[in-house]
Amino acid sequence: MNITIWLIVLVFLLDFAVIWNIIQSKHTRRHKVLSALVVILFPIIGVSIYHLVAIKCKKINHYKTHEL
């Protein structure tokens, strides 16, 4: 098979995994819709953006819980 087909399948699977992760998250519906739209509209860059934002949010929440 052509390498292009494999890359398309890989991007599709990554997008599906990220969207599933978004659906399962505890964020508000608005945040979920915005995140899913970024991933759908920008399939390759959207996955990276989502993970960078998710890591930053986890760090912020980690610091907030340890301040108490």
N, C-alpha and C positions, 0 to 999 in steps of 0.2 A: 504494500500500500504506500501511497504517497505520504511523505512526512507532513504535508499540510493538513491532511485529514486527521492525522494523529494529534497535531497541535490544536486543531479545532475541537476535537473530542476532549482533550485535556483542559482547555479553557472552559468548555461547557461543564465538565465535571467540577472544576474548581468553583465556577459561579454557582452551581447547584449547591455545593457544600457550604459556601459562604451564605447564600440565601437561607438555607436550612438553619444555619447558626444564627442568623438574624431573627428568624421566626421564633426560635427557641429562647432568645435572650429576654431579659426582664426589662427592656427599655420600653418607653412609651410607643404607642402606635405611630405617632408622627415620626419619631426617630427611626423606627423600623421601616416605614415607607420611604423615607429619604435615603436610608442606607441601601435598601433594595434597589431603588432607582439608580443610584450611583453605580452599583454593581451591574445592573442590566444595561444602562446606557454606555458605560465604559468598561467592557468586560475584562480587559487585561489590566488596565490601570485601576479600575474600581476595586478589585480584590486587594491590591496593595494598599490603596487608600483606606479601605475598611480595616485591614489588620493594623495599620499604623495608628488609626484613631482608636481602635479597640485597646491596643497596648497602652496608649496614653490615658485612656479612661480608667483602665485597671490600676495604673500607677496613682492617679489622682484619688481613686476610691481607697487604695491601700493607705495613702497618706492621711486621708480623712479619718479612717478607722483607728489609726494609731495616735491621732491627736487627742482623742478622748481620754 
